[in-house]
Amino acid sequence: MAYGCASHVTLGLALVAGLLPSARAVAEDEMGERPAISAVFFGSLEAGPAKTFASVGVKRALRGGLDESGFRALLAAGLSKEETNRSRPHGVTYKTGSQVMLGYEWRIRDTFVALYGGSDIESEQSGCGCSMTTRTRMGWRLQTDLWSRPTPDIVLHAGAYASTLDGRLWARLAPGWALPQIRELFVGPEVELYRESDYSKLRLGLHLTGLRLLGLTWRLSGGVQNTSDRPAEAYATLGLHWRR
């Protein structure tokens, strides 16, 4: 991987680490001298026949807590490995990306709606045989997120973003219904759309959300995706988050 790609991952992880509570802050929290820092740390891993993607990030309330309306900072970093060409020789392309965004989140009873805006940076290294190319680009992203629990047995997750990098558009909708006798574990369909200048993707699948294990909350999903450059194929996603 090129140094430029690694540096952007390091930058993203450093930004995430900068939002972690310090040892002094934790000690102050335990002594009751200050309220706990309100943040949620998240990560995901996606796998398919031609692409693997991993990401980490953090959302932090700039004042107050995440359970009330207020300003938020959202930082994320990701790394993907995919085929450069559909036909042989396929080659390998590595991409790293990072987003630094500020926004506001509204709470209306049991519904949270957030709107963010900020930078979108991507580095790419493509290779096939002895030929290698590297480029780094910077753009701007506008993102919105929705989480709602209209009844104890129903949840609704939705998200979307638009980026100036290749005119990218992404959206996901995932309603869920509580499993019998397990009120915090939800199952339901998911639909995901993605489009950029010369590529599009549609995913249809199922998700299981709310599994609690090792102090983390997990999401599992999978199904079938259809892209503009490949036949239909399976995909799987593992997501997690931890509130602090």
BALOBA-1460 file (C-alpha; in Angstrom, 3 decimals):
// residues 244
<rec num="1" residu="m" x="0.000" y="0.000" z="0.000"/>
<rec num="2" residu="a" x="1.294" y="3.451" z="-0.817"/>
<rec num="3" residu="y" x="2.452" y="5.763" z="1.963"/>
<rec num="4" residu="g" x="-0.241" y="8.271" z="0.976"/>
<rec num="5" residu="c" x="-2.969" y="5.655" z="1.542"/>
<rec num="6" residu="a" x="-1.559" y="4.613" z="4.902"/>
<rec num="7" residu="s" x="-1.207" y="8.214" z="6.044"/>
<rec num="8" residu="h" x="-4.922" y="8.881" z="5.532"/>
<rec num="9" residu="v" x="-5.868" y="5.793" z="7.559"/>
<rec num="10" residu="t" x="-3.476" y="6.936" z="10.294"/>
<rec num="11" residu="l" x="-4.989" y="10.414" z="10.216"/>
<rec num="12" residu="g" x="-8.491" y="9.010" z="10.504"/>
<rec num="13" residu="l" x="-7.556" y="6.751" z="13.406"/>
<rec num="14" residu="a" x="-5.763" y="9.622" z="15.134"/>
<rec num="15" residu="l" x="-8.864" y="11.767" z="14.825"/>
<rec num="16" residu="v" x="-10.959" y="8.964" z="16.302"/>
<rec num="17" residu="a" x="-8.465" y="8.497" z="19.125"/>
<rec num="18" residu="g" x="-8.623" y="12.208" z="19.835"/>
<rec num="19" residu="l" x="-12.256" y="11.805" z="20.842"/>
<rec num="20" residu="l" x="-11.549" y="9.003" z="23.296"/>
<rec num="21" residu="p" x="-11.809" y="10.051" z="26.954"/>
<rec num="22" residu="s" x="-8.490" y="10.680" z="28.637"/>
<rec num="23" residu="a" x="-7.452" y="8.856" z="31.816"/>
<rec num="24" residu="r" x="-7.952" y="12.075" z="33.752"/>
<rec num="25" residu="a" x="-11.456" y="12.520" z="32.328"/>
<rec num="26" residu="v" x="-12.370" y="8.953" z="33.302"/>
<rec num="27" residu="a" x="-11.085" y="9.517" z="36.826"/>
<rec num="28" residu="e" x="-13.091" y="12.731" z="37.082"/>
<rec num="29" residu="d" x="-16.191" y="10.880" z="35.878"/>
<rec num="30" residu="e" x="-15.758" y="8.232" z="38.571"/>
<rec num="31" residu="m" x="-15.384" y="10.909" z="41.253"/>
<rec num="32" residu="g" x="-18.494" y="12.662" z="40.008"/>
<rec num="33" residu="e" x="-16.698" y="15.887" z="39.152"/>
<rec num="34" residu="r" x="-17.952" y="15.994" z="35.573"/>
<rec num="35" residu="p" x="-20.500" y="14.183" z="33.398"/>
<rec num="36" residu="a" x="-19.350" y="11.264" z="31.289"/>
<rec num="37" residu="i" x="-18.340" y="12.026" z="27.698"/>
<rec num="38" residu="s" x="-21.228" y="11.086" z="25.428"/>
<rec num="39" residu="a" x="-20.003" y="9.229" z="22.354"/>
<rec num="40" residu="v" x="-20.699" y="6.172" z="20.257"/>
<rec num="41" residu="f" x="-17.865" y="4.263" z="18.584"/>
<rec num="42" residu="f" x="-18.725" y="2.162" z="15.543"/>
<rec num="43" residu="g" x="-17.179" y="-0.138" z="12.991"/>
<rec num="44" residu="s" x="-18.149" y="-2.366" z="10.095"/>
<rec num="45" residu="l" x="-16.789" y="-5.087" z="7.835"/>
<rec num="46" residu="e" x="-18.261" y="-5.869" z="4.398"/>
<rec num="47" residu="a" x="-17.318" y="-8.843" z="2.254"/>
<rec num="48" residu="g" x="-18.137" y="-9.829" z="-1.316"/>
<rec num="49" residu="p" x="-16.528" y="-11.820" z="-4.151"/>
<rec num="50" residu="a" x="-14.690" y="-8.791" z="-5.560"/>
<rec num="51" residu="k" x="-14.413" y="-6.341" z="-2.657"/>
<rec num="52" residu="t" x="-13.689" y="-6.177" z="1.078"/>
<rec num="53" residu="f" x="-14.277" y="-3.021" z="3.095"/>
<rec num="54" residu="a" x="-13.617" y="-2.137" z="6.752"/>
<rec num="55" residu="s" x="-14.311" y="1.098" z="8.605"/>
<rec num="56" residu="v" x="-14.163" y="2.622" z="12.088"/>
<rec num="57" residu="g" x="-15.527" y="5.883" z="13.431"/>
<rec num="58" residu="v" x="-16.926" y="7.865" z="16.329"/>
<rec num="59" residu="k" x="-19.837" y="10.220" z="16.881"/>
<rec num="60" residu="r" x="-19.570" y="12.566" z="19.839"/>
<rec num="61" residu="a" x="-21.922" y="15.066" z="21.421"/>
<rec num="62" residu="l" x="-20.123" y="18.412" z="21.619"/>
<rec num="63" residu="r" x="-22.254" y="19.388" z="24.580"/>
<rec num="64" residu="g" x="-24.594" y="17.364" z="26.750"/>
<rec num="65" residu="g" x="-25.357" y="13.760" z="25.824"/>
<rec num="66" residu="l" x="-26.388" y="11.710" z="22.823"/>
<rec num="67" residu="d" x="-29.867" y="11.178" z="24.257"/>
<rec num="68" residu="e" x="-30.778" y="14.837" z="23.740"/>
<rec num="69" residu="s" x="-30.735" y="17.230" z="20.801"/>
<rec num="70" residu="g" x="-27.427" y="18.949" z="20.137"/>
<rec num="71" residu="f" x="-24.361" y="19.459" z="17.985"/>
<rec num="72" residu="r" x="-22.285" y="16.445" z="16.973"/>
<rec num="73" residu="a" x="-18.825" y="15.676" z="15.595"/>
<rec num="74" residu="l" x="-18.611" y="12.663" z="13.277"/>
<rec num="75" residu="l" x="-15.256" y="11.177" z="12.264"/>
<rec num="76" residu="a" x="-14.711" y="8.043" z="10.185"/>
<rec num="77" residu="a" x="-11.932" y="6.189" z="8.360"/>
<rec num="78" residu="g" x="-12.136" y="3.214" z="6.001"/>
<rec num="79" residu="l" x="-10.030" y="0.860" z="3.889"/>
<rec num="80" residu="s" x="-11.132" y="-1.269" z="0.924"/>
<rec num="81" residu="k" x="-9.513" y="-3.874" z="-1.314"/>
<rec num="82" residu="e" x="-11.135" y="-4.657" z="-4.660"/>
<rec num="83" residu="e" x="-10.432" y="-5.897" z="-8.167"/>
<rec num="84" residu="t" x="-9.081" y="-3.288" z="-10.566"/>
<rec num="85" residu="n" x="-10.453" y="-5.020" z="-13.680"/>
<rec num="86" residu="r" x="-13.404" y="-7.346" z="-14.111"/>
<rec num="87" residu="s" x="-11.558" y="-9.574" z="-16.598"/>
<rec num="88" residu="r" x="-8.171" y="-11.234" z="-16.031"/>
<rec num="89" residu="p" x="-5.676" y="-10.064" z="-15.015"/>
<rec num="90" residu="h" x="-7.884" y="-8.490" z="-12.331"/>
<rec num="91" residu="g" x="-5.228" y="-6.515" z="-10.488"/>
<rec num="92" residu="v" x="-5.838" y="-4.984" z="-7.053"/>
<rec num="93" residu="t" x="-7.009" y="-1.538" z="-5.999"/>
<rec num="94" residu="y" x="-6.633" y="-0.255" z="-2.426"/>
<rec num="95" residu="k" x="-8.675" y="2.720" z="-1.305"/>
<rec num="96" residu="t" x="-8.598" y="4.622" z="1.960"/>
<rec num="97" residu="g" x="-11.047" y="7.295" z="2.928"/>
<rec num="98" residu="s" x="-11.730" y="9.621" z="5.831"/>
<rec num="99" residu="q" x="-14.546" y="11.995" z="6.707"/>
<rec num="100" residu="v" x="-14.529" y="14.807" z="9.251"/>
<rec num="101" residu="m" x="-17.983" y="16.301" z="9.707"/>
<rec num="102" residu="l" x="-19.980" y="18.503" z="12.034"/>
<rec num="103" residu="g" x="-23.736" y="18.476" z="12.375"/>
<rec num="104" residu="y" x="-26.812" y="18.670" z="14.524"/>
<rec num="105" residu="e" x="-29.046" y="15.892" z="15.809"/>
<rec num="106" residu="w" x="-32.680" y="16.422" z="16.763"/>
<rec num="107" residu="r" x="-34.537" y="14.194" z="19.201"/>
<rec num="108" residu="i" x="-38.323" y="14.032" z="18.876"/>
<rec num="109" residu="r" x="-39.571" y="11.561" z="21.481"/>
<rec num="110" residu="d" x="-38.063" y="8.235" z="20.333"/>
<rec num="111" residu="t" x="-36.884" y="9.514" z="16.948"/>
<rec num="112" residu="f" x="-33.417" y="10.904" z="16.178"/>
<rec num="113" residu="v" x="-32.681" y="12.814" z="12.958"/>
<rec num="114" residu="a" x="-29.189" y="14.125" z="12.175"/>
<rec num="115" residu="l" x="-27.671" y="16.257" z="9.426"/>
<rec num="116" residu="y" x="-23.892" y="16.514" z="8.899"/>
<rec num="117" residu="g" x="-21.547" y="18.269" z="6.509"/>
<rec num="118" residu="g" x="-17.782" y="18.170" z="6.078"/>
<rec num="119" residu="s" x="-14.754" y="16.881" z="4.194"/>
<rec num="120" residu="d" x="-14.447" y="13.650" z="2.204"/>
<rec num="121" residu="i" x="-10.880" y="12.531" z="1.413"/>
<rec num="122" residu="e" x="-9.902" y="9.464" z="-0.623"/>
<rec num="123" residu="s" x="-6.565" y="7.934" z="-1.629"/>
<rec num="124" residu="e" x="-6.376" y="5.189" z="-4.237"/>
<rec num="125" residu="q" x="-3.607" y="2.870" z="-5.363"/>
<rec num="126" residu="s" x="-4.332" y="0.673" z="-8.383"/>
<rec num="127" residu="g" x="-2.063" y="-1.983" z="-9.811"/>
<rec num="128" residu="c" x="-2.055" y="-4.647" z="-12.491"/>
<rec num="129" residu="g" x="1.219" y="-6.442" z="-13.078"/>
<rec num="130" residu="c" x="4.110" y="-3.985" z="-12.796"/>
<rec num="131" residu="s" x="2.012" y="-0.890" z="-13.417"/>
<rec num="132" residu="m" x="0.903" y="1.095" z="-10.353"/>
<rec num="133" residu="t" x="-0.974" y="4.395" z="-10.118"/>
<rec num="134" residu="t" x="-1.721" y="6.490" z="-7.026"/>
<rec num="135" residu="r" x="-3.975" y="9.490" z="-6.542"/>
<rec num="136" residu="t" x="-5.498" y="11.432" z="-3.659"/>
<rec num="137" residu="r" x="-8.636" y="13.529" z="-3.887"/>
<rec num="138" residu="m" x="-10.607" y="15.745" z="-1.552"/>
<rec num="139" residu="g" x="-14.303" y="16.559" z="-1.742"/>
<rec num="140" residu="w" x="-17.265" y="17.485" z="0.419"/>
<rec num="141" residu="r" x="-20.000" y="15.331" z="1.902"/>
<rec num="142" residu="l" x="-23.528" y="16.000" z="3.129"/>
<rec num="143" residu="q" x="-25.012" y="13.191" z="5.213"/>
<rec num="144" residu="t" x="-28.255" y="12.486" z="7.052"/>
<rec num="145" residu="d" x="-29.191" y="9.718" z="9.501"/>
<rec num="146" residu="l" x="-32.487" y="8.584" z="11.012"/>
<rec num="147" residu="w" x="-33.163" y="6.240" z="13.911"/>
<rec num="148" residu="s" x="-36.704" y="5.782" z="15.138"/>
<rec num="149" residu="r" x="-38.558" y="3.436" z="17.460"/>
<rec num="150" residu="p" x="-42.239" y="4.338" z="16.980"/>
<rec num="151" residu="t" x="-43.346" y="1.362" z="19.081"/>
<rec num="152" residu="p" x="-41.447" y="-1.016" z="21.419"/>
<rec num="153" residu="d" x="-41.607" y="-3.710" z="18.714"/>
<rec num="154" residu="i" x="-40.553" y="-1.635" z="15.659"/>
<rec num="155" residu="v" x="-37.355" y="0.198" z="14.718"/>
<rec num="156" residu="l" x="-36.459" y="2.105" z="11.578"/>
<rec num="157" residu="h" x="-32.917" y="2.879" z="10.448"/>
<rec num="158" residu="a" x="-32.232" y="5.047" z="7.419"/>
<rec num="159" residu="g" x="-29.253" y="6.973" z="6.092"/>
<rec num="160" residu="a" x="-28.068" y="8.781" z="2.997"/>
<rec num="161" residu="y" x="-25.157" y="10.864" z="1.774"/>
<rec num="162" residu="a" x="-24.073" y="12.856" z="-1.251"/>
<rec num="163" residu="s" x="-20.403" y="13.498" z="-2.024"/>
<rec num="164" residu="t" x="-18.704" y="15.679" z="-4.609"/>
<rec num="165" residu="l" x="-16.241" y="12.823" z="-5.292"/>
<rec num="166" residu="d" x="-17.554" y="11.360" z="-8.571"/>
<rec num="167" residu="g" x="-21.024" y="12.662" z="-7.732"/>
<rec num="168" residu="r" x="-21.549" y="9.806" z="-5.267"/>
<rec num="169" residu="l" x="-24.997" y="9.097" z="-3.854"/>
<rec num="170" residu="w" x="-25.793" y="6.445" z="-1.230"/>
<rec num="171" residu="a" x="-28.926" y="5.503" z="0.717"/>
<rec num="172" residu="r" x="-30.023" y="2.661" z="3.007"/>
<rec num="173" residu="l" x="-33.416" y="1.814" z="4.508"/>
<rec num="174" residu="a" x="-33.814" y="-0.936" z="7.124"/>
<rec num="175" residu="p" x="-37.011" y="-1.390" z="9.150"/>
<rec num="176" residu="g" x="-37.022" y="-4.064" z="11.835"/>
<rec num="177" residu="w" x="-39.461" y="-5.955" z="14.029"/>
<rec num="178" residu="a" x="-38.688" y="-7.348" z="17.489"/>
<rec num="179" residu="l" x="-38.265" y="-11.095" z="17.795"/>
<rec num="180" residu="p" x="-40.773" y="-12.827" z="20.110"/>
<rec num="181" residu="q" x="-39.602" y="-12.762" z="23.725"/>
<rec num="182" residu="i" x="-36.496" y="-10.720" z="22.766"/>
<rec num="183" residu="r" x="-37.647" y="-7.109" z="22.671"/>
<rec num="184" residu="e" x="-34.185" y="-5.628" z="21.888"/>
<rec num="185" residu="l" x="-33.348" y="-7.907" z="18.946"/>
<rec num="186" residu="f" x="-34.859" y="-6.880" z="15.596"/>
<rec num="187" residu="v" x="-35.031" y="-8.542" z="12.195"/>
<rec num="188" residu="g" x="-36.188" y="-7.112" z="8.889"/>
<rec num="189" residu="p" x="-35.351" y="-6.287" z="5.260"/>
<rec num="190" residu="e" x="-32.735" y="-3.826" z="4.065"/>
<rec num="191" residu="v" x="-32.428" y="-1.953" z="0.793"/>
<rec num="192" residu="e" x="-29.216" y="-0.131" z="-0.164"/>
<rec num="193" residu="l" x="-28.529" y="1.997" z="-3.231"/>
<rec num="194" residu="y" x="-25.240" y="3.457" z="-4.435"/>
<rec num="195" residu="r" x="-24.359" y="5.435" z="-7.553"/>
<rec num="196" residu="e" x="-21.430" y="7.398" z="-8.914"/>
<rec num="197" residu="s" x="-20.392" y="8.666" z="-12.323"/>
<rec num="198" residu="d" x="-19.897" y="5.293" z="-14.053"/>
<rec num="199" residu="y" x="-21.044" y="2.716" z="-11.490"/>
<rec num="200" residu="s" x="-24.211" y="1.726" z="-9.628"/>
<rec num="201" residu="k" x="-25.137" y="-0.884" z="-6.994"/>
<rec num="202" residu="l" x="-28.386" y="-2.224" z="-5.550"/>
<rec num="203" residu="r" x="-28.538" y="-4.462" z="-2.498"/>
<rec num="204" residu="l" x="-31.536" y="-6.393" z="-1.191"/>
<rec num="205" residu="g" x="-31.149" y="-8.394" z="1.993"/>
<rec num="206" residu="l" x="-32.083" y="-9.099" z="5.609"/>
<rec num="207" residu="h" x="-30.600" y="-7.694" z="8.798"/>
<rec num="208" residu="l" x="-30.467" y="-8.772" z="12.442"/>
<rec num="209" residu="t" x="-29.914" y="-5.755" z="14.692"/>
<rec num="210" residu="g" x="-29.452" y="-5.402" z="18.435"/>
<rec num="211" residu="l" x="-27.434" y="-8.498" z="19.318"/>
<rec num="212" residu="r" x="-25.488" y="-7.737" z="22.537"/>
<rec num="213" residu="l" x="-22.192" y="-9.549" z="23.011"/>
<rec num="214" residu="l" x="-18.884" y="-8.639" z="24.712"/>
<rec num="215" residu="g" x="-20.291" y="-5.276" z="25.773"/>
<rec num="216" residu="l" x="-20.978" y="-4.300" z="22.150"/>
<rec num="217" residu="t" x="-24.138" y="-4.065" z="20.052"/>
<rec num="218" residu="w" x="-23.912" y="-5.979" z="16.767"/>
<rec num="219" residu="r" x="-25.670" y="-5.937" z="13.413"/>
<rec num="220" residu="l" x="-25.536" y="-8.788" z="10.898"/>
<rec num="221" residu="s" x="-26.900" y="-8.483" z="7.378"/>
<rec num="222" residu="g" x="-26.638" y="-10.226" z="4.055"/>
<rec num="223" residu="g" x="-28.352" y="-10.766" z="0.776"/>
<rec num="224" residu="v" x="-27.883" y="-10.248" z="-2.955"/>
<rec num="225" residu="q" x="-26.318" y="-7.282" z="-4.730"/>
<rec num="226" residu="n" x="-26.488" y="-6.308" z="-8.371"/>
<rec num="227" residu="t" x="-23.882" y="-3.922" z="-9.786"/>
<rec num="228" residu="s" x="-23.431" y="-2.276" z="-13.158"/>
<rec num="229" residu="d" x="-20.185" y="-4.166" z="-13.867"/>
<rec num="230" residu="r" x="-20.841" y="-7.654" z="-12.415"/>
<rec num="231" residu="p" x="-23.619" y="-10.258" z="-12.340"/>
<rec num="232" residu="a" x="-25.725" y="-10.644" z="-9.191"/>
<rec num="233" residu="e" x="-23.755" y="-11.990" z="-6.224"/>
<rec num="234" residu="a" x="-23.974" y="-12.413" z="-2.458"/>
<rec num="235" residu="y" x="-22.802" y="-9.897" z="0.139"/>
<rec num="236" residu="a" x="-22.443" y="-9.918" z="3.934"/>
<rec num="237" residu="t" x="-21.983" y="-7.098" z="6.460"/>
<rec num="238" residu="l" x="-20.976" y="-7.110" z="10.119"/>
<rec num="239" residu="g" x="-21.489" y="-3.901" z="12.081"/>
<rec num="240" residu="l" x="-21.004" y="-2.958" z="15.725"/>
<rec num="241" residu="h" x="-21.213" y="0.029" z="18.035"/>
<rec num="242" residu="w" x="-20.337" y="0.894" z="21.631"/>
<rec num="243" residu="r" x="-21.782" y="3.783" z="23.605"/>
<rec num="244" residu="r" x="-19.519" y="5.583" z="26.088"/>
